[in-house]
Each structure stands twice: as structure tokens, then as C-alpha cells.
């Protein structure tokens, strides 16, 4: 069902779910990065420090955090555009979500899932969120919203 308020089409619940899941994906990506770098042994920081020294490890982590921040900002910008009815942003999110799912399935098939522990769940959680975004954005209510938004704008 498409709602309109003050001449503007309001996004359906499916689009709102995808929008919130995009923020969840960023939260999980940053959380996973922090856990991998500083908490879960062997920590990425210690491994980098052994390989590159303290200054090299700090430089690598700063670069990694900056790239993650830029990609996360681009993902959230796509989510905002998607929520406003831009079909191109919707398709970008669908393609990225499908790619994440394919890479996760490939990784699972090569590594196996003999035991389901926290590290496996935490590493695939962002992939699952992006796959959910792809599925939700392909539902009929979402497609109708983007068709109506395209005709209105």
C-alpha cells in the first residue's frame, strides 16, 4: 500500500525495513571490525604489530578504518536515496546484497560449517542483513513504491 502525505509518497514498511537493515549492516560491519582487530584472539592488531611493527600496524588499522568508513557512508547514502524513492539506489543495494550473499555462500562452501560458533555468526551477520535488504526491496510493495515514486518525480 502506498501512502501519501502532503503531496509526497511515503515509503511502505518494506522500504523502511530495508532502510533500517542498512544501518544494521553498518553497525555489524563496524562491530565485527572492532572485535576482529582488538578483541577476538588472535587479534588483528597483534598480528599486524608482529608483521609490520607498531607504527605499521597503526597505519594499516587507520587505513582500514578509513576505507570502512567511506564504504559505510556510501552504503548509507544509497539507503537514504533508496528511501526517497530513487530506483537506481534500490538496484545498487539489491546488487550489493546479492554479491554479499554469493561471497558468503562461497566462503561457507569452502570453509564448511562444522560447528556454529560466535565467530561464524558474527562474520556472516552483515552478509545476511544485505541479503535481507535485497529480498525486501524485490517484494511487490517495494516495487510499487519505486514505480510510483518514479512517475511522481
Phi and psi restraints in degrees (value plus and minus 20) as a CYANA .aco file:
   2 UNK   PHI    -120.4   -80.4
   2 UNK   PSI     106.7   146.7
   3 UNK   PHI    -125.3   -85.3
   3 UNK   PSI     127.6   167.6
   4 UNK   PHI    -148.3  -108.3
   4 UNK   PSI     115.7   155.7
   5 UNK   PHI    -153.2  -113.2
   5 UNK   PSI     103.3   143.3
   6 UNK   PHI      32.2    72.2
   6 UNK   PSI      24.6    64.6
   7 UNK   PHI      58.4    98.4
   7 UNK   PSI     -18.3    21.7
   8 UNK   PHI    -134.7   -94.7
   8 UNK   PSI     114.3   154.3
   9 UNK   PHI     -96.9   -56.9
   9 UNK   PSI     107.8   147.8
  10 UNK   PHI    -109.0   -69.0
  10 UNK   PSI     119.3   159.3
  11 UNK   PHI     -87.9   -47.9
  11 UNK   PSI     124.8   164.8
  12 UNK   PHI     -92.0   -52.0
  12 UNK   PSI     152.5   192.5
  13 UNK   PHI     -78.3   -38.3
  13 UNK   PSI     -55.4   -15.4
  14 UNK   PHI     -82.0   -42.0
  14 UNK   PSI     -61.0   -21.0
  15 UNK   PHI     -89.3   -49.3
  15 UNK   PSI     -57.8   -17.8
  16 UNK   PHI     -84.2   -44.2
  16 UNK   PSI     -58.9   -18.9
  17 UNK   PHI     -83.3   -43.3
  17 UNK   PSI     -64.7   -24.7
  18 UNK   PHI     -82.6   -42.6
  18 UNK   PSI     -59.7   -19.7
  19 UNK   PHI     -82.4   -42.4
  19 UNK   PSI     -66.6   -26.6
  20 UNK   PHI     -88.7   -48.7
  20 UNK   PSI     -55.2   -15.2
  21 UNK   PHI     -86.5   -46.5
  21 UNK   PSI     -50.2   -10.2
  22 UNK   PHI     -84.1   -44.1
  22 UNK   PSI     -60.8   -20.8
  23 UNK   PHI     -87.0   -47.0
  23 UNK   PSI     -58.0   -18.0
  24 UNK   PHI     -82.2   -42.2
  24 UNK   PSI     -58.0   -18.0
  25 UNK   PHI     -82.1   -42.1
  25 UNK   PSI     -66.1   -26.1
  26 UNK   PHI     -82.9   -42.9
  26 UNK   PSI     -63.9   -23.9
  27 UNK   PHI     -79.1   -39.1
  27 UNK   PSI     -64.9   -24.9
  28 UNK   PHI     -88.2   -48.2
  28 UNK   PSI     -57.4   -17.4
  29 UNK   PHI     -83.2   -43.2
  29 UNK   PSI     -67.9   -27.9
  30 UNK   PHI     -85.2   -45.2
  30 UNK   PSI     -61.9   -21.9
  31 UNK   PHI     -81.3   -41.3
  31 UNK   PSI     -63.7   -23.7
  32 UNK   PHI     -84.0   -44.0
  32 UNK   PSI     -58.6   -18.6
  33 UNK   PHI     -83.1   -43.1
  33 UNK   PSI     -66.8   -26.8
  34 UNK   PHI     -83.2   -43.2
  34 UNK   PSI     -63.8   -23.8
  35 UNK   PHI     -82.0   -42.0
  35 UNK   PSI     -64.6   -24.6
  36 UNK   PHI     -86.8   -46.8
  36 UNK   PSI     -56.1   -16.1
  37 UNK   PHI    -100.5   -60.5
  37 UNK   PSI     -59.1   -19.1
  38 UNK   PHI    -139.2   -99.2
  38 UNK   PSI     -37.8     2.2
  39 UNK   PHI    -134.9   -94.9
  39 UNK   PSI     -76.9   -36.9
  40 UNK   PHI     -95.4   -55.4
  40 UNK   PSI      98.8   138.8
  41 UNK   PHI     -94.5   -54.5
  41 UNK   PSI     126.0   166.0
  42 UNK   PHI     -93.1   -53.1
  42 UNK   PSI     109.7   149.7
  43 UNK   PHI     -90.7   -50.7
  43 UNK   PSI     127.9   167.9
  44 UNK   PHI     -82.6   -42.6
  44 UNK   PSI     -53.9   -13.9
  45 UNK   PHI     -83.6   -43.6
  45 UNK   PSI     -65.8   -25.8
  46 UNK   PHI     -84.1   -44.1
  46 UNK   PSI     -60.5   -20.5
  47 UNK   PHI     -85.4   -45.4
  47 UNK   PSI     -62.2   -22.2
  48 UNK   PHI     -85.5   -45.5
  48 UNK   PSI     -58.9   -18.9
  49 UNK   PHI     -84.2   -44.2
  49 UNK   PSI     -60.0   -20.0
  50 UNK   PHI     -86.5   -46.5
  50 UNK   PSI     -54.7   -14.7
  51 UNK   PHI    -104.7   -64.7
  51 UNK   PSI     -61.6   -21.6
  52 UNK   PHI    -137.5   -97.5
  52 UNK   PSI     -21.7    18.3
  53 UNK   PHI      64.1   104.1
  53 UNK   PSI     150.9   190.9
  54 UNK   PHI     -83.9   -43.9
  54 UNK   PSI     -67.7   -27.7
  55 UNK   PHI     -86.6   -46.6
  55 UNK   PSI     -57.9   -17.9
  56 UNK   PHI     -85.4   -45.4
  56 UNK   PSI     -59.1   -19.1
  57 UNK   PHI     -85.9   -45.9
  57 UNK   PSI     -63.1   -23.1
  58 UNK   PHI     -84.3   -44.3
  58 UNK   PSI     -62.1   -22.1
  59 UNK   PHI     -82.1   -42.1
  59 UNK   PSI     -65.1   -25.1
  60 UNK   PHI     -82.1   -42.1
  60 UNK   PSI     -62.7   -22.7
  61 UNK   PHI     -88.1   -48.1
  61 UNK   PSI     -58.4   -18.4
  62 UNK   PHI     -84.1   -44.1
  62 UNK   PSI     -63.1   -23.1
  63 UNK   PHI     -83.5   -43.5
  63 UNK   PSI     -63.8   -23.8
  64 UNK   PHI     -82.5   -42.5
  64 UNK   PSI     -63.5   -23.5
  65 UNK   PHI     -85.5   -45.5
  65 UNK   PSI     -58.5   -18.5
  66 UNK   PHI     -85.7   -45.7
  66 UNK   PSI     -63.4   -23.4
  67 UNK   PHI     -84.0   -44.0
  67 UNK   PSI     -62.8   -22.8
  68 UNK   PHI     -82.5   -42.5
  68 UNK   PSI     -59.4   -19.4
  69 UNK   PHI     -86.2   -46.2
  69 UNK   PSI     -61.8   -21.8
  70 UNK   PHI     -85.7   -45.7
  70 UNK   PSI     -66.2   -26.2
  71 UNK   PHI     -85.0   -45.0
  71 UNK   PSI     -57.8   -17.8
  72 UNK   PHI     -86.7   -46.7
  72 UNK   PSI     -59.7   -19.7
  73 UNK   PHI     -84.1   -44.1
  73 UNK   PSI     -61.0   -21.0
  74 UNK   PHI     -84.2   -44.2
  74 UNK   PSI     -60.2   -20.2
  75 UNK   PHI     -83.6   -43.6
  75 UNK   PSI     -63.5   -23.5
  76 UNK   PHI     -89.6   -49.6
  76 UNK   PSI     -54.3   -14.3
  77 UNK   PHI     -83.6   -43.6
  77 UNK   PSI     -61.9   -21.9
  78 UNK   PHI     -81.1   -41.1
  78 UNK   PSI     -59.5   -19.5
  79 UNK   PHI     -84.6   -44.6
  79 UNK   PSI     -61.0   -21.0
  80 UNK   PHI     -85.1   -45.1
  80 UNK   PSI     -65.2   -25.2
  81 UNK   PHI     -83.3   -43.3
  81 UNK   PSI     -59.9   -19.9
  82 UNK   PHI     -81.2   -41.2
  82 UNK   PSI     -63.1   -23.1
  83 UNK   PHI     -84.7   -44.7
  83 UNK   PSI     -50.4   -10.4
  84 UNK   PHI    -101.3   -61.3
  84 UNK   PSI     -21.9    18.1
  85 UNK   PHI      81.7   121.7
  85 UNK   PSI      -7.6    32.4
  86 UNK   PHI    -100.6   -60.6
  86 UNK   PSI      94.6   134.6
  87 UNK   PHI     -86.9   -46.9
  87 UNK   PSI     -52.8   -12.8
  88 UNK   PHI     -82.3   -42.3
  88 UNK   PSI     -60.6   -20.6
  89 UNK   PHI     -86.3   -46.3
  89 UNK   PSI     -57.7   -17.7
  90 UNK   PHI     -79.6   -39.6
  90 UNK   PSI     -68.1   -28.1
  91 UNK   PHI     -87.2   -47.2
  91 UNK   PSI     -55.3   -15.3
  92 UNK   PHI     -81.4   -41.4
  92 UNK   PSI     -62.7   -22.7
  93 UNK   PHI     -88.0   -48.0
  93 UNK   PSI     -56.5   -16.5
  94 UNK   PHI     -84.4   -44.4
  94 UNK   PSI     -65.0   -25.0
  95 UNK   PHI     -85.7   -45.7
  95 UNK   PSI     -63.5   -23.5
  96 UNK   PHI     -83.1   -43.1
  96 UNK   PSI     -62.6   -22.6
  97 UNK   PHI     -83.2   -43.2
  97 UNK   PSI     -61.0   -21.0
  98 UNK   PHI     -85.4   -45.4
  98 UNK   PSI     -59.8   -19.8
  99 UNK   PHI     -83.6   -43.6
  99 UNK   PSI     -64.3   -24.3
 100 UNK   PHI     -77.9   -37.9
 100 UNK   PSI     -63.8   -23.8
 101 UNK   PHI     -84.0   -44.0
 101 UNK   PSI     -63.6   -23.6
 102 UNK   PHI     -83.2   -43.2
 102 UNK   PSI     -63.5   -23.5
 103 UNK   PHI     -84.5   -44.5
 103 UNK   PSI     -59.0   -19.0
 104 UNK   PHI     -85.9   -45.9
 104 UNK   PSI     -63.9   -23.9
 105 UNK   PHI     -84.3   -44.3
 105 UNK   PSI     -59.0   -19.0
 106 UNK   PHI     -84.0   -44.0
 106 UNK   PSI     -63.8   -23.8
 107 UNK   PHI     -83.7   -43.7
 107 UNK   PSI     -62.1   -22.1
 108 UNK   PHI     -83.7   -43.7
 108 UNK   PSI     -59.9   -19.9
 109 UNK   PHI     -89.1   -49.1
 109 UNK   PSI     -50.9   -10.9
 110 UNK   PHI    -102.7   -62.7
 110 UNK   PSI     -55.6   -15.6
 111 UNK   PHI    -112.3   -72.3
 111 UNK   PSI     -43.0    -3.0
 112 UNK   PHI      57.3    97.3
 112 UNK   PSI     139.6   179.6
 113 UNK   PHI    -144.9  -104.9
 113 UNK   PSI      35.1    75.1
 114 UNK   PHI     -81.2   -41.2
 114 UNK   PSI     -63.7   -23.7
 115 UNK   PHI    -146.5  -106.5
 115 UNK   PSI     116.3   156.3
 116 UNK   PHI    -116.9   -76.9
 116 UNK   PSI      79.5   119.5
 117 UNK   PHI    -136.9   -96.9
 117 UNK   PSI    -199.0  -159.0
 118 UNK   PHI     -80.8   -40.8
 118 UNK   PSI     -59.7   -19.7
 119 UNK   PHI     -84.9   -44.9
 119 UNK   PSI     -55.9   -15.9
 120 UNK   PHI     -88.8   -48.8
 120 UNK   PSI     -66.5   -26.5
 121 UNK   PHI     -83.0   -43.0
 121 UNK   PSI     -61.1   -21.1
 122 UNK   PHI     -90.6   -50.6
 122 UNK   PSI     -51.9   -11.9
 123 UNK   PHI     -96.0   -56.0
 123 UNK   PSI     -48.0    -8.0
 124 UNK   PHI    -119.4   -79.4
 124 UNK   PSI     -24.5    15.5
 125 UNK   PHI     -80.3   -40.3
 125 UNK   PSI     -65.0   -25.0
 126 UNK   PHI     -83.1   -43.1
 126 UNK   PSI     -54.9   -14.9
 127 UNK   PHI     -84.3   -44.3
 127 UNK   PSI     -60.3   -20.3
 128 UNK   PHI     -87.0   -47.0
 128 UNK   PSI     -60.8   -20.8
 129 UNK   PHI     -81.8   -41.8
 129 UNK   PSI     -63.2   -23.2
 130 UNK   PHI     -88.0   -48.0
 130 UNK   PSI     -53.4   -13.4
 131 UNK   PHI     -86.4   -46.4
 131 UNK   PSI     -59.3   -19.3
 132 UNK   PHI     -81.7   -41.7
 132 UNK   PSI     -62.1   -22.1
 133 UNK   PHI     -78.8   -38.8
 133 UNK   PSI     -64.6   -24.6
 134 UNK   PHI     -80.7   -40.7
 134 UNK   PSI     -64.9   -24.9
 135 UNK   PHI     -86.2   -46.2
 135 UNK   PSI     -65.4   -25.4
 136 UNK   PHI     -83.4   -43.4
 136 UNK   PSI     -58.0   -18.0
 137 UNK   PHI     -94.1   -54.1
 137 UNK   PSI     -31.1     8.9
 138 UNK   PHI    -116.5   -76.5
 138 UNK   PSI     -23.2    16.8
 139 UNK   PHI     -88.5   -48.5
 139 UNK   PSI     133.7   173.7
 140 UNK   PHI     -75.8   -35.8
 140 UNK   PSI     -59.9   -19.9
 141 UNK   PHI     -83.9   -43.9
 141 UNK   PSI     -58.2   -18.2
 142 UNK   PHI     -86.6   -46.6
 142 UNK   PSI     -65.3   -25.3
 143 UNK   PHI     -80.8   -40.8
 143 UNK   PSI     -60.7   -20.7
 144 UNK   PHI     -83.9   -43.9
 144 UNK   PSI     -59.6   -19.6
 145 UNK   PHI     -81.5   -41.5
 145 UNK   PSI     -65.8   -25.8
 146 UNK   PHI     -91.2   -51.2
 146 UNK   PSI     -51.5   -11.5
 147 UNK   PHI     -86.6   -46.6
 147 UNK   PSI     -64.3   -24.3
 148 UNK   PHI     -89.0   -49.0
 148 UNK   PSI     -58.5   -18.5
 149 UNK   PHI     -86.6   -46.6
 149 UNK   PSI     -57.4   -17.4
 150 UNK   PHI     -85.6   -45.6
 150 UNK   PSI     -57.1   -17.1
 151 UNK   PHI     -94.4   -54.4
 151 UNK   PSI     -53.4   -13.4
 152 UNK   PHI     -96.1   -56.1
 152 UNK   PSI     -51.7   -11.7
